[in-house]
Amino acid sequence: MDDNRDTIDLARQTRDSVSALSRRMRQERPAHGLGLTSASVLSRLERVGSLSPKELATHEGVQPQSLTRQLAALEERGLITRRPHARDGRQVLMEITDAGRSLVEADRRSRDAWLAQAIATRLTAVERDVLRAANKLLDLLSET
């Protein structure tokens, strides 16, 4: 029973730590006026390429209708464009523009710089090695 309790405690501690880091990373996001969903949509388009609104909604875990406003606002700001689907003329694909890509890259650079500074100033060399190992474990957990 102690092993089960220890595992539950470790799960809670991991959830709390990952959540706290996630909140802190959001605080370091530059003031670009995008909500979390819009920023996530832009980031996904930058990483994977063109997607339909339905595919984007699936990846974001929302209904396609819920993305309508965000997609329209991103398009109005010139951060994404729509183009017809090559095989299905009834569908459109959303693509990130150069301006959208620049915004995503600036956002990542800013947060990476903050995190790199925090790691360099707050962690010892041994702790940085432990963090490298922990990152691999977090990646493994996120795949399940």
The first five atom37 places (N, CA, C, CB, O) and aatype in JSON, in Angstrom:
{
  "aatype": [12, 3, 3, 2, 1, 3, 16, 9, 3, 10, 0, 1, 5, 16, 1, 3, 15, 19, 15, 0, 10, 15, 1, 1, 12, 1, 5, 6, 1, 14, 0, 8, 7, 10, 7, 10, 16, 15, 0, 15, 19, 10, 15, 1, 10, 6, 1, 19, 7, 15, 10, 15, 14, 11, 6, 10, 0, 16, 8, 6, 7, 19, 5, 14, 5, 15, 10, 16, 1, 5, 10, 0, 0, 10, 6, 6, 1, 7, 10, 9, 16, 1, 1, 14, 8, 0, 1, 3, 7, 1, 5, 19, 10, 12, 6, 9, 16, 3, 0, 7, 1, 15, 10, 19, 6, 0, 3, 1, 1, 15, 1, 3, 0, 17, 10, 0, 5, 0, 9, 0, 16, 1, 10, 16, 0, 19, 6, 1, 3, 19, 10, 1, 0, 0, 2, 11, 10, 10, 3, 10, 10, 15, 6, 16],
  "atom_mask": [
    [1, 1, 1, 1, 1],
    [1, 1, 1, 1, 1],
    [1, 1, 1, 1, 1],
    [1, 1, 1, 1, 1],
    [1, 1, 1, 1, 1],
    [1, 1, 1, 1, 1],
    [1, 1, 1, 1, 1],
    [1, 1, 1, 1, 1],
    [1, 1, 1, 1, 1],
    [1, 1, 1, 1, 1],
    [1, 1, 1, 1, 1],
    [1, 1, 1, 1, 1],
    [1, 1, 1, 1, 1],
    [1, 1, 1, 1, 1],
    [1, 1, 1, 1, 1],
    [1, 1, 1, 1, 1],
    [1, 1, 1, 1, 1],
    [1, 1, 1, 1, 1],
    [1, 1, 1, 1, 1],
    [1, 1, 1, 1, 1],
    [1, 1, 1, 1, 1],
    [1, 1, 1, 1, 1],
    [1, 1, 1, 1, 1],
    [1, 1, 1, 1, 1],
    [1, 1, 1, 1, 1],
    [1, 1, 1, 1, 1],
    [1, 1, 1, 1, 1],
    [1, 1, 1, 1, 1],
    [1, 1, 1, 1, 1],
    [1, 1, 1, 1, 1],
    [1, 1, 1, 1, 1],
    [1, 1, 1, 1, 1],
    [1, 1, 1, 0, 1],
    [1, 1, 1, 1, 1],
    [1, 1, 1, 0, 1],
    [1, 1, 1, 1, 1],
    [1, 1, 1, 1, 1],
    [1, 1, 1, 1, 1],
    [1, 1, 1, 1, 1],
    [1, 1, 1, 1, 1],
    [1, 1, 1, 1, 1],
    [1, 1, 1, 1, 1],
    [1, 1, 1, 1, 1],
    [1, 1, 1, 1, 1],
    [1, 1, 1, 1, 1],
    [1, 1, 1, 1, 1],
    [1, 1, 1, 1, 1],
    [1, 1, 1, 1, 1],
    [1, 1, 1, 0, 1],
    [1, 1, 1, 1, 1],
    [1, 1, 1, 1, 1],
    [1, 1, 1, 1, 1],
    [1, 1, 1, 1, 1],
    [1, 1, 1, 1, 1],
    [1, 1, 1, 1, 1],
    [1, 1, 1, 1, 1],
    [1, 1, 1, 1, 1],
    [1, 1, 1, 1, 1],
    [1, 1, 1, 1, 1],
    [1, 1, 1, 1, 1],
    [1, 1, 1, 0, 1],
    [1, 1, 1, 1, 1],
    [1, 1, 1, 1, 1],
    [1, 1, 1, 1, 1],
    [1, 1, 1, 1, 1],
    [1, 1, 1, 1, 1],
    [1, 1, 1, 1, 1],
    [1, 1, 1, 1, 1],
    [1, 1, 1, 1, 1],
    [1, 1, 1, 1, 1],
    [1, 1, 1, 1, 1],
    [1, 1, 1, 1, 1],
    [1, 1, 1, 1, 1],
    [1, 1, 1, 1, 1],
    [1, 1, 1, 1, 1],
    [1, 1, 1, 1, 1],
    [1, 1, 1, 1, 1],
    [1, 1, 1, 0, 1],
    [1, 1, 1, 1, 1],
    [1, 1, 1, 1, 1],
    [1, 1, 1, 1, 1],
    [1, 1, 1, 1, 1],
    [1, 1, 1, 1, 1],
    [1, 1, 1, 1, 1],
    [1, 1, 1, 1, 1],
    [1, 1, 1, 1, 1],
    [1, 1, 1, 1, 1],
    [1, 1, 1, 1, 1],
    [1, 1, 1, 0, 1],
    [1, 1, 1, 1, 1],
    [1, 1, 1, 1, 1],
    [1, 1, 1, 1, 1],
    [1, 1, 1, 1, 1],
    [1, 1, 1, 1, 1],
    [1, 1, 1, 1, 1],
    [1, 1, 1, 1, 1],
    [1, 1, 1, 1, 1],
    [1, 1, 1, 1, 1],
    [1, 1, 1, 1, 1],
    [1, 1, 1, 0, 1],
    [1, 1, 1, 1, 1],
    [1, 1, 1, 1, 1],
    [1, 1, 1, 1, 1],
    [1, 1, 1, 1, 1],
    [1, 1, 1, 1, 1],
    [1, 1, 1, 1, 1],
    [1, 1, 1, 1, 1],
    [1, 1, 1, 1, 1],
    [1, 1, 1, 1, 1],
    [1, 1, 1, 1, 1],
    [1, 1, 1, 1, 1],
    [1, 1, 1, 1, 1],
    [1, 1, 1, 1, 1],
    [1, 1, 1, 1, 1],
    [1, 1, 1, 1, 1],
    [1, 1, 1, 1, 1],
    [1, 1, 1, 1, 1],
    [1, 1, 1, 1, 1],
    [1, 1, 1, 1, 1],
    [1, 1, 1, 1, 1],
    [1, 1, 1, 1, 1],
    [1, 1, 1, 1, 1],
    [1, 1, 1, 1, 1],
    [1, 1, 1, 1, 1],
    [1, 1, 1, 1, 1],
    [1, 1, 1, 1, 1],
    [1, 1, 1, 1, 1],
    [1, 1, 1, 1, 1],
    [1, 1, 1, 1, 1],
    [1, 1, 1, 1, 1],
    [1, 1, 1, 1, 1],
    [1, 1, 1, 1, 1],
    [1, 1, 1, 1, 1],
    [1, 1, 1, 1, 1],
    [1, 1, 1, 1, 1],
    [1, 1, 1, 1, 1],
    [1, 1, 1, 1, 1],
    [1, 1, 1, 1, 1],
    [1, 1, 1, 1, 1],
    [1, 1, 1, 1, 1],
    [1, 1, 1, 1, 1],
    [1, 1, 1, 1, 1],
    [1, 1, 1, 1, 1],
    [1, 1, 1, 1, 1]
  ],
  "atom_positions": [
    [[0.82, -1.2, 0.0], [0.0, 0.0, 0.0], [0.86, 1.25, 0.0], [-0.93, 0.01, 1.2], [0.47, 2.26, -0.59]],
    [[2.03, 1.22, 0.66], [2.91, 2.38, 0.68], [3.4, 2.74, -0.71], [4.09, 2.11, 1.59], [3.52, 3.92, -1.04]],
    [[3.69, 1.72, -1.55], [4.12, 1.98, -2.92], [3.05, 2.72, -3.7], [4.48, 0.67, -3.63], [3.35, 3.65, -4.45]],
    [[1.8, 2.31, -3.52], [0.7, 2.98, -4.21], [0.57, 4.41, -3.72], [-0.61, 2.22, -3.99], [0.37, 5.31, -4.54]],
    [[0.66, 4.64, -2.42], [0.56, 5.99, -1.86], [1.72, 6.86, -2.35], [0.54, 5.94, -0.32], [1.54, 8.02, -2.69]],
    [[2.93, 6.27, -2.37], [4.1, 7.0, -2.87], [3.91, 7.39, -4.33], [5.37, 6.15, -2.71], [4.27, 8.5, -4.73]],
    [[3.35, 6.49, -5.12], [3.12, 6.78, -6.54], [2.09, 7.89, -6.7], [2.66, 5.5, -7.28], [2.24, 8.77, -7.55]],
    [[1.04, 7.84, -5.9], [0.01, 8.89, -5.96], [0.61, 10.23, -5.54], [-1.2, 8.54, -5.04], [0.34, 11.26, -6.16]],
    [[1.43, 10.22, -4.49], [2.09, 11.46, -4.05], [3.02, 12.0, -5.13], [2.87, 11.22, -2.74], [3.05, 13.2, -5.39]],
    [[3.78, 11.12, -5.77], [4.68, 11.53, -6.85], [3.88, 12.11, -8.02], [5.54, 10.34, -7.32], [4.28, 13.1, -8.61]],
    [[2.76, 11.49, -8.33], [1.9, 12.0, -9.41], [1.4, 13.4, -9.09], [0.7, 11.06, -9.65], [1.42, 14.28, -9.95]],
    [[0.97, 13.6, -7.86], [0.47, 14.93, -7.45], [1.59, 15.96, -7.51], [-0.11, 14.87, -6.03], [1.4, 17.06, -8.03]],
    [[2.76, 15.6, -6.98], [3.89, 16.54, -6.99], [4.29, 16.89, -8.43], [5.09, 15.93, -6.24], [4.59, 18.04, -8.73]],
    [[4.31, 15.89, -9.3], [4.67, 16.13, -10.7], [3.64, 17.03, -11.37], [4.79, 14.79, -11.47], [4.01, 17.97, -12.08]],
    [[2.37, 16.75, -11.15], [1.31, 17.59, -11.71], [1.43, 19.01, -11.22], [-0.08, 17.03, -11.36], [1.36, 19.96, -12.01]],
    [[1.63, 19.18, -9.93], [1.75, 20.52, -9.37], [2.96, 21.26, -9.94], [1.86, 20.45, -7.84], [2.87, 22.44, -10.28]],
    [[4.08, 20.57, -10.05], [5.31, 21.2, -10.57], [5.17, 21.58, -12.03], [6.5, 20.27, -10.38], [5.55, 22.68, -12.44]],
    [[4.63, 20.67, -12.83], [4.46, 20.94, -14.26], [3.46, 22.08, -14.45], [3.99, 19.66, -15.02], [3.65, 22.95, -15.3]],
    [[2.39, 22.08, -13.67], [1.39, 23.15, -13.77], [1.99, 24.5, -13.38], [0.19, 22.84, -12.87], [1.73, 25.5, -14.05]],
    [[2.77, 24.52, -12.31], [3.39, 25.78, -11.88], [4.35, 26.31, -12.94], [4.12, 25.59, -10.55], [4.37, 27.5, -13.22]],
    [[5.15, 25.43, -13.52], [6.07, 25.85, -14.58], [5.3, 26.35, -15.8], [7.01, 24.7, -14.97], [5.68, 27.34, -16.42]],
    [[4.22, 25.66, -16.13], [3.4, 26.08, -17.27], [2.81, 27.48, -17.03], [2.26, 25.06, -17.51], [2.83, 28.32, -17.93]],
    [[2.31, 27.73, -15.83], [1.78, 29.07, -15.51], [2.88, 30.12, -15.6], [1.16, 29.08, -14.09], [2.66, 31.21, -16.13]],
    [[4.05, 29.79, -15.1], [5.18, 30.74, -15.13], [5.61, 31.02, -16.56], [6.37, 30.19, -14.32], [5.94, 32.16, -16.89]],
    [[5.61, 30.0, -17.4], [5.98, 30.19, -18.8], [4.95, 31.09, -19.51], [6.09, 28.83, -19.53], [5.31, 31.9, -20.36]],
    [[3.68, 30.94, -19.16], [2.65, 31.81, -19.75], [2.88, 33.26, -19.34], [1.24, 31.36, -19.31], [2.63, 34.18, -20.13]],
    [[3.35, 33.49, -18.1], [3.63, 34.85, -17.65], [4.77, 35.47, -18.44], [3.96, 34.85, -16.16], [4.84, 36.69, -18.57]],
    [[5.66, 34.65, -18.95], [6.8, 35.15, -19.72], [6.47, 35.39, -21.19], [7.95, 34.19, -19.61], [7.32, 35.86, -21.95]],
    [[5.26, 35.07, -21.59], [4.84, 35.26, -22.98], [4.8, 36.75, -23.28], [3.46, 34.6, -23.25], [4.22, 37.52, -22.51]],
    [[5.39, 37.18, -24.4], [5.35, 38.6, -24.77], [3.89, 39.08, -24.93], [6.14, 38.86, -26.08], [2.99, 38.28, -25.2]],
    [[3.69, 40.36, -24.76], [2.35, 40.94, -24.87], [1.97, 41.08, -26.34], [2.28, 42.32, -24.15], [2.12, 42.15, -26.93]],
    [[1.47, 40.0, -26.92], [1.08, 40.04, -28.32], [-0.43, 40.06, -28.49], [1.67, 38.85, -29.07], [-0.94, 40.13, -29.61]],
    [[-1.15, 40.01, -27.39], [-2.6, 40.14, -27.43], [-3.33, 38.88, -27.85], [0.0, 0.0, 0.0], [-4.54, 38.93, -28.1]],
    [[-2.65, 37.75, -27.94], [-3.3, 36.51, -28.31], [-3.68, 35.72, -27.06], [-2.4, 35.67, -29.22], [-2.92, 35.67, -26.09]],
    [[-4.85, 35.12, -27.1], [-5.23, 34.21, -26.02], [-4.47, 32.9, -26.16], [0.0, 0.0, 0.0], [-3.76, 32.68, -27.15]],
    [[-4.62, 32.05, -25.18], [-3.89, 30.78, -25.19], [-4.27, 29.9, -26.39], [-4.16, 30.02, -23.9], [-3.4, 29.28, -27.0]],
    [[-5.56, 29.84, -26.72], [-5.97, 29.01, -27.85], [-5.41, 29.54, -29.15], [-7.5, 28.93, -27.93], [-4.91, 28.77, -29.97]],
    [[-5.48, 30.83, -29.36], [-4.95, 31.42, -30.6], [-3.44, 31.21, -30.7], [-5.27, 32.92, -30.66], [-2.93, 30.87, -31.76]],
    [[-2.74, 31.4, -29.58], [-1.3, 31.18, -29.59], [-0.98, 29.71, -29.85], [-0.68, 31.62, -28.25], [-0.01, 29.4, -30.55]],
    [[-1.77, 28.82, -29.31], [-1.57, 27.4, -29.52], [-1.83, 27.01, -30.97], [-2.47, 26.59, -28.59], [-1.09, 26.21, -31.54]],
    [[-2.88, 27.57, -31.57], [-3.19, 27.31, -32.97], [-2.03, 27.78, -33.86], [-4.5, 28.03, -33.39], [-1.59, 27.04, -34.74]],
    [[-1.54, 28.98, -33.62], [-0.4, 29.48, -34.4], [0.82, 28.58, -34.26], [-0.04, 30.92, -33.97], [1.47, 28.24, -35.24]],
    [[1.11, 28.19, -33.04], [2.26, 27.33, -32.78], [2.11, 25.99, -33.5], [2.44, 27.11, -31.28], [3.07, 25.48, -34.07]],
    [[0.92, 25.42, -33.46], [0.68, 24.14, -34.13], [0.86, 24.27, -35.64], [-0.74, 23.61, -33.8], [1.49, 23.41, -36.27]],
    [[0.32, 25.33, -36.23], [0.48, 25.53, -37.68], [1.95, 25.72, -38.04], [-0.35, 26.75, -38.15], [2.4, 25.28, -39.1]],
    [[2.68, 26.38, -37.16], [4.12, 26.59, -37.42], [4.86, 25.26, -37.36], [4.72, 27.58, -36.39], [5.78, 25.02, -38.14]],
    [[4.48, 24.39, -36.44], [5.16, 23.1, -36.26], [4.78, 22.07, -37.31], [4.87, 22.55, -34.9], [5.65, 21.39, -37.84]],
    [[3.48, 21.94, -37.62], [3.03, 20.82, -38.47], [2.62, 21.23, -39.87], [1.89, 20.14, -37.81], [2.49, 20.37, -40.74]],
    [[2.42, 22.51, -40.11], [2.0, 22.94, -41.44], [0.5, 23.13, -41.54], [0.0, 0.0, 0.0], [-0.19, 23.21, -40.52]],
    [[0.0, 23.19, -42.75], [-1.41, 23.47, -43.02], [-2.33, 22.42, -42.41], [-1.64, 23.55, -44.51], [-2.06, 21.22, -42.45]],
    [[-3.44, 22.9, -41.85], [-4.45, 22.02, -41.29], [-5.83, 22.62, -41.55], [-4.23, 21.8, -39.77], [-5.97, 23.84, -41.68]],
    [[-6.82, 21.77, -41.62], [-8.19, 22.25, -41.74], [-8.66, 22.75, -40.37], [-9.14, 21.13, -42.29], [-8.09, 22.37, -39.35]],
    [[-9.69, 23.59, -40.35], [-10.23, 24.01, -39.06], [-10.64, 22.83, -38.19], [-11.43, 24.94, -39.27], [-10.46, 22.85, -36.97]],
    [[-11.2, 21.79, -38.81], [-11.6, 20.6, -38.05], [-10.38, 19.92, -37.43], [-12.36, 19.62, -38.95], [-10.43, 19.51, -36.27]],
    [[-9.3, 19.79, -38.19], [-8.08, 19.18, -37.65], [-7.5, 20.02, -36.51], [-7.03, 19.02, -38.77], [-7.07, 19.49, -35.49]],
    [[-7.51, 21.34, -36.7], [-7.03, 22.22, -35.63], [-7.86, 22.05, -34.36], [-7.06, 23.68, -36.08], [-7.32, 21.96, -33.26]],
    [[-9.17, 22.0, -34.53], [-10.06, 21.84, -33.37], [-9.78, 20.52, -32.66], [-11.53, 21.91, -33.81], [-9.77, 20.47, -31.43]],
    [[-9.57, 19.46, -33.42], [-9.27, 18.16, -32.82], [-7.98, 18.23, -32.02], [-9.15, 17.08, -33.91], [-7.93, 17.75, -30.88]],
    [[-6.94, 18.83, -32.6], [-5.67, 18.95, -31.89], [-5.79, 19.81, -30.64], [-4.61, 19.54, -32.82], [-5.13, 19.55, -29.63]],
    [[-6.63, 20.84, -30.69], [-6.79, 21.74, -29.55], [-7.81, 21.23, -28.54], [-7.21, 23.1, -30.03], [-7.93, 21.78, -27.44]],
    [[-8.54, 20.18, -28.9], [-9.51, 19.61, -27.98], [-10.75, 20.47, -27.81], [0.0, 0.0, 0.0], [-11.35, 20.5, -26.74]],
    [[-11.14, 21.17, -28.9], [-12.34, 22.01, -28.87], [-13.2, 21.69, -30.08], [-11.97, 23.52, -28.84], [-12.76, 21.01, -31.01]],
    [[-14.42, 22.17, -30.07], [-15.31, 22.02, -31.21], [-14.89, 23.0, -32.32], [-16.79, 22.25, -30.8], [-14.46, 24.11, -32.02]],
    [[-15.02, 22.6, -33.6], [-14.64, 23.51, -34.69], [-15.31, 24.88, -34.58], [-14.99, 22.89, -36.03], [-14.69, 25.9, -34.89]],
    [[-16.57, 24.91, -34.15], [-17.28, 26.18, -34.02], [-16.61, 27.09, -32.99], [-18.74, 25.94, -33.64], [-16.67, 28.31, -33.1]],
    [[-15.97, 26.49, -32.01], [-15.3, 27.27, -30.97], [-14.08, 28.01, -31.49], [-14.9, 26.37, -29.83], [-13.67, 29.02, -30.92]],
    [[-13.5, 27.51, -32.59], [-12.31, 28.14, -33.15], [-12.63, 29.24, -34.15], [-11.45, 27.1, -33.81], [-11.74, 30.0, -34.54]],
    [[-13.86, 29.34, -34.56], [-14.23, 30.26, -35.63], [-13.75, 31.68, -35.37], [-15.73, 30.26, -35.82], [-13.15, 32.3, -36.24]],
    [[-14.02, 32.19, -34.18], [-13.61, 33.57, -33.85], [-12.09, 33.72, -33.82], [-14.19, 33.99, -32.5], [-11.54, 34.69, -34.33]],
    [[-11.42, 32.74, -33.21], [-9.96, 32.82, -33.12], [-9.34, 32.8, -34.51], [-9.41, 31.66, -32.28], [-8.42, 33.58, -34.79]],
    [[-9.83, 31.93, -35.39], [-9.28, 31.85, -36.74], [-9.53, 33.15, -37.5], [-9.88, 30.66, -37.5], [-8.66, 33.64, -38.22]],
    [[-10.73, 33.7, -37.34], [-11.04, 34.97, -38.02], [-10.14, 36.09, -37.51], [-12.53, 35.34, -37.81], [-9.65, 36.9, -38.29]],
    [[-9.91, 36.13, -36.2], [-9.05, 37.18, -35.62], [-7.6, 37.0, -36.07], [-9.13, 37.16, -34.08], [-6.92, 37.98, -36.38]],
    [[-7.12, 35.77, -36.11], [-5.75, 35.52, -36.59], [-5.6, 35.91, -38.05], [-5.38, 34.04, -36.4], [-4.57, 36.46, -38.46]],
    [[-6.62, 35.61, -38.83], [-6.58, 35.97, -40.25], [-6.64, 37.49, -40.43], [-7.76, 35.3, -41.01], [-5.93, 38.04, -41.27]],
    [[-7.47, 38.15, -39.65], [-7.58, 39.62, -39.72], [-6.26, 40.29, -39.37], [-8.68, 40.11, -38.77], [-5.93, 41.33, -39.95]],
    [[-5.51, 39.72, -38.45], [-4.2, 40.27, -38.07], [-3.09, 39.88, -39.04], [-3.84, 39.8, -36.67], [-1.95, 40.31, -38.89]],
    [[-3.43, 39.07, -40.04], [-2.44, 38.66, -41.02], [-1.49, 37.58, -40.53], [0.0, 0.0, 0.0], [-0.39, 37.43, -41.06]],
    [[-1.91, 36.83, -39.52], [-1.06, 35.81, -38.93], [-1.29, 34.43, -39.56], [-1.28, 35.74, -37.44], [-0.42, 33.56, -39.5]],
    [[-2.48, 34.25, -40.15], [-2.79, 33.02, -40.89], [-3.53, 33.39, -42.17], [-3.64, 32.04, -40.02], [-4.06, 34.49, -42.3]],
    [[-3.55, 32.47, -43.1], [-4.35, 32.62, -44.32], [-5.12, 31.33, -44.54], [-3.44, 32.95, -45.56], [-4.81, 30.29, -43.98]],
    [[-6.13, 31.45, -45.37], [-6.92, 30.28, -45.78], [-6.63, 30.02, -47.25], [-8.47, 30.51, -45.55], [-6.46, 30.94, -48.04]],
    [[-6.57, 28.73, -47.58], [-6.45, 28.37, -48.98], [-7.32, 27.14, -49.22], [-4.96, 28.11, -49.38], [-7.55, 26.35, -48.3]],
    [[-7.8, 26.97, -50.44], [-8.63, 25.8, -50.73], [-7.84, 24.5, -50.55], [-9.19, 25.88, -52.16], [-6.65, 24.44, -50.82]],
    [[-8.54, 23.49, -50.09], [-7.95, 22.15, -49.97], [-7.72, 21.61, -51.38], [-8.88, 21.19, -49.13], [-8.6, 21.74, -52.23]],
    [[-6.56, 21.03, -51.63], [-6.2, 20.57, -52.97], [-7.12, 19.45, -53.48], [-4.76, 20.08, -52.98], [-7.41, 19.38, -54.67]],
    [[-7.57, 18.57, -52.59], [-8.38, 17.43, -53.01], [-9.86, 17.58, -52.75], [-7.89, 16.2, -52.33], [-10.68, 16.9, -53.38]],
    [[-10.23, 18.45, -51.84], [-11.64, 18.61, -51.48], [-11.97, 20.1, -51.51], [-11.94, 18.0, -50.07], [-11.69, 20.83, -50.55]],
    [[-12.57, 20.54, -52.59], [-12.88, 21.95, -52.77], [-13.83, 22.53, -51.74], [0.0, 0.0, 0.0], [-13.94, 23.75, -51.63]],
    [[-14.51, 21.68, -50.98], [-15.43, 22.18, -49.95], [-14.69, 22.6, -48.7], [-16.46, 21.11, -49.59], [-15.23, 23.34, -47.88]],
    [[-13.45, 22.15, -48.54], [-12.69, 22.44, -47.34], [-11.65, 23.52, -47.59], [-12.01, 21.18, -46.83], [-11.26, 23.78, -48.73]],
    [[-11.22, 24.13, -46.5], [-10.1, 25.07, -46.56], [-9.0, 24.59, -45.62], [-10.56, 26.52, -46.18], [-9.26, 23.83, -44.69]],
    [[-7.81, 25.03, -45.89], [-6.67, 24.75, -45.02], [-6.17, 26.07, -44.46], [-5.54, 24.0, -45.79], [-6.12, 27.08, -45.15]],
    [[-5.81, 26.03, -43.2], [-5.26, 27.2, -42.55], [-3.74, 27.09, -42.62], [-5.76, 27.32, -41.07], [-3.17, 26.03, -42.38]],
    [[-3.09, 28.21, -42.95], [-1.63, 28.25, -43.04], [-1.12, 29.44, -42.25], [-1.16, 28.32, -44.51], [-1.76, 30.49, -42.21]],
    [[0.03, 29.27, -41.64], [0.64, 30.38, -40.93], [1.35, 31.28, -41.95], [1.63, 29.87, -39.84], [1.94, 30.79, -42.91]],
    [[1.3, 32.57, -41.73], [1.99, 33.53, -42.6], [3.39, 33.81, -42.03], [1.17, 34.86, -42.74], [3.73, 33.36, -40.94]],
    [[4.17, 34.55, -42.78], [5.49, 34.94, -42.27], [5.36, 35.76, -40.99], [6.25, 35.75, -43.34], [6.16, 35.61, -40.07]],
    [[4.35, 36.63, -40.94], [4.13, 37.43, -39.73], [3.77, 36.53, -38.55], [3.02, 38.48, -39.96], [4.24, 36.76, -37.43]],
    [[2.95, 35.52, -38.79], [2.58, 34.57, -37.74], [3.78, 33.77, -37.26], [0.0, 0.0, 0.0], [3.97, 33.55, -36.07]],
    [[4.59, 33.35, -38.22], [5.8, 32.58, -37.89], [6.76, 33.45, -37.04], [6.52, 32.1, -39.19], [7.34, 32.97, -36.07]],
    [[6.91, 34.71, -37.42], [7.77, 35.62, -36.66], [7.27, 35.79, -35.24], [7.85, 36.97, -37.36], [8.06, 35.82, -34.3]],
    [[5.96, 35.91, -35.07], [5.38, 36.07, -33.74], [5.63, 34.82, -32.89], [3.87, 36.34, -33.85], [6.02, 34.93, -31.73]],
    [[5.42, 33.64, -33.47], [5.66, 32.39, -32.74], [7.13, 32.27, -32.35], [5.23, 31.17, -33.59], [7.45, 31.89, -31.22]],
    [[8.01, 32.58, -33.27], [9.45, 32.48, -32.99], [9.88, 33.47, -31.91], [10.26, 32.72, -34.26], [10.68, 33.12, -31.04]],
    [[9.36, 34.69, -31.94], [9.68, 35.69, -30.92], [9.16, 35.23, -29.56], [9.09, 37.06, -31.28], [9.84, 35.39, -28.54]],
    [[7.96, 34.67, -29.54], [7.37, 34.15, -28.31], [8.26, 33.06, -27.73], [5.94, 33.61, -28.58], [8.55, 33.07, -26.53]],
    [[8.69, 32.12, -28.55], [9.55, 31.03, -28.08], [10.9, 31.55, -27.59], [9.75, 29.99, -29.19], [11.39, 31.13, -26.55]],
    [[11.49, 32.46, -28.36], [12.79, 33.01, -27.96], [12.71, 33.67, -26.59], [13.29, 34.03, -29.0], [13.59, 33.49, -25.75]],
    [[11.65, 34.43, -26.38], [11.48, 35.14, -25.11], [11.37, 34.16, -23.94], [10.23, 36.03, -25.16], [12.04, 34.31, -22.93]],
    [[10.51, 33.15, -24.1], [10.33, 32.19, -23.01], [11.56, 31.3, -22.84], [9.11, 31.32, -23.27], [11.92, 30.95, -21.72]],
    [[12.2, 30.93, -23.95], [13.44, 30.14, -23.85], [14.53, 30.92, -23.12], [13.93, 29.72, -25.25], [15.27, 30.36, -22.32]],
    [[14.62, 32.21, -23.41], [15.64, 33.05, -22.75], [15.38, 33.12, -21.25], [15.66, 34.47, -23.36], [16.3, 32.99, -20.45]],
    [[14.11, 33.32, -20.87], [13.79, 33.37, -19.45], [14.14, 32.05, -18.78], [12.3, 33.68, -19.24], [14.78, 32.03, -17.72]],
    [[13.74, 30.92, -19.39], [13.98, 29.62, -18.79], [15.47, 29.3, -18.75], [13.23, 28.53, -19.56], [15.95, 28.75, -17.75]],
    [[16.2, 29.62, -19.79], [17.64, 29.38, -19.81], [18.33, 30.17, -18.69], [18.24, 29.77, -21.18], [19.21, 29.65, -18.0]],
    [[17.91, 31.42, -18.5], [18.47, 32.25, -17.43], [18.15, 31.65, -16.06], [17.91, 33.69, -17.52], [19.01, 31.6, -15.18]],
    [[16.91, 31.19, -15.89], [16.52, 30.59, -14.61], [17.32, 29.31, -14.35], [14.99, 30.28, -14.6], [17.78, 29.08, -13.23]],
    [[17.5, 28.49, -15.36], [18.27, 27.26, -15.2], [19.72, 27.59, -14.87], [18.19, 26.4, -16.49], [20.31, 26.98, -13.98]],
    [[20.29, 28.54, -15.6], [21.71, 28.89, -15.4], [21.97, 29.48, -14.02], [22.15, 29.88, -16.46], [23.03, 29.23, -13.44]],
    [[21.03, 30.25, -13.5], [21.28, 30.95, -12.23], [20.77, 30.2, -11.01], [20.65, 32.31, -12.27], [21.24, 30.45, -9.9]],
    [[19.82, 29.3, -11.18], [19.22, 28.65, -10.02], [19.63, 27.19, -9.84], [17.74, 28.72, -10.14], [19.46, 26.64, -8.75]],
    [[20.15, 26.55, -10.88], [20.47, 25.14, -10.78], [21.98, 24.9, -10.87], [19.76, 24.36, -11.88], [22.69, 25.56, -11.62]],
    [[22.43, 23.95, -10.08], [23.83, 23.54, -10.17], [24.01, 22.65, -11.4], [24.27, 22.78, -8.87], [23.03, 22.26, -12.04]],
    [[25.25, 22.34, -11.72], [25.53, 21.46, -12.86], [24.88, 20.1, -12.67], [27.06, 21.3, -13.06], [24.34, 19.52, -13.61]],
    [[24.92, 19.58, -11.46], [24.3, 18.29, -11.17], [22.78, 18.39, -11.33], [24.65, 17.81, -9.74], [22.15, 17.49, -11.89]],
    [[22.19, 19.47, -10.84], [20.74, 19.66, -10.99], [20.34, 19.78, -12.46], [20.28, 20.91, -10.21], [19.28, 19.3, -12.86]],
    [[21.18, 20.42, -13.27], [20.9, 20.51, -14.7], [20.92, 19.12, -15.33], [21.92, 21.44, -15.4], [20.09, 18.83, -16.2]],
    [[21.84, 18.26, -14.91], [21.86, 16.89, -15.41], [20.6, 16.13, -15.0], [23.11, 16.15, -14.89], [20.04, 15.38, -15.8]],
    [[20.16, 16.34, -13.78], [18.93, 15.7, -13.31], [17.75, 16.22, -14.13], [18.7, 15.99, -11.79], [16.86, 15.44, -14.49]],
    [[17.73, 17.51, -14.43], [16.65, 18.08, -15.24], [16.64, 17.47, -16.64], [16.8, 19.62, -15.34], [15.57, 17.18, -17.18]],
    [[17.8, 17.26, -17.23], [17.87, 16.59, -18.54], [17.2, 15.21, -18.48], [19.34, 16.45, -19.02], [16.43, 14.85, -19.36]],
    [[17.51, 14.46, -17.44], [16.92, 13.14, -17.27], [15.4, 13.25, -17.04], [17.59, 12.39, -16.1], [14.62, 12.47, -17.6]],
    [[15.01, 14.21, -16.22], [13.59, 14.4, -15.93], [12.82, 14.78, -17.19], [13.4, 15.47, -14.85], [11.68, 14.35, -17.38]],
    [[13.43, 15.59, -18.06], [12.78, 15.97, -19.31], [12.47, 14.73, -20.16], [13.66, 16.94, -20.11], [11.4, 14.63, -20.75]],
    [[13.41, 13.8, -20.2], [13.17, 12.56, -20.95], [12.01, 11.78, -20.35], [14.44, 11.69, -20.97], [11.2, 11.22, -21.08]],
    [[11.93, 11.74, -19.03], [10.85, 11.04, -18.38], [9.51, 11.74, -18.61], [11.14, 10.92, -16.89], [8.49, 11.08, -18.82]],
    [[9.5, 13.06, -18.57], [8.26, 13.8, -18.85], [7.8, 13.56, -20.28], [8.47, 15.31, -18.6], [6.6, 13.42, -20.53]],
    [[8.74, 13.52, -21.21], [8.39, 13.2, -22.6], [7.77, 11.82, -22.68], [9.65, 13.28, -23.52], [6.77, 11.62, -23.38]],
    [[8.35, 10.86, -21.98], [7.83, 9.5, -21.98], [6.42, 9.46, -21.41], [8.76, 8.57, -21.18], [5.54, 8.8, -21.96]],
    [[6.2, 10.17, -20.31], [4.86, 10.21, -19.7], [3.85, 10.88, -20.63], [4.91, 10.95, -18.36], [2.69, 10.48, -20.66]],
    [[4.27, 11.89, -21.37], [3.33, 12.61, -22.23], [2.89, 11.78, -23.43], [3.95, 13.91, -22.7], [1.9, 12.11, -24.08]],
    [[3.61, 10.74, -23.73], [3.25, 9.88, -24.87], [2.13, 8.91, -24.53], [4.47, 9.1, -25.35], [1.53, 8.34, -25.44]],
    [[1.84, 8.71, -23.25], [0.83, 7.73, -22.87], [-0.55, 8.31, -22.85], [1.14, 7.15, -21.53], [-1.51, 7.6, -22.55]]
  ]
}
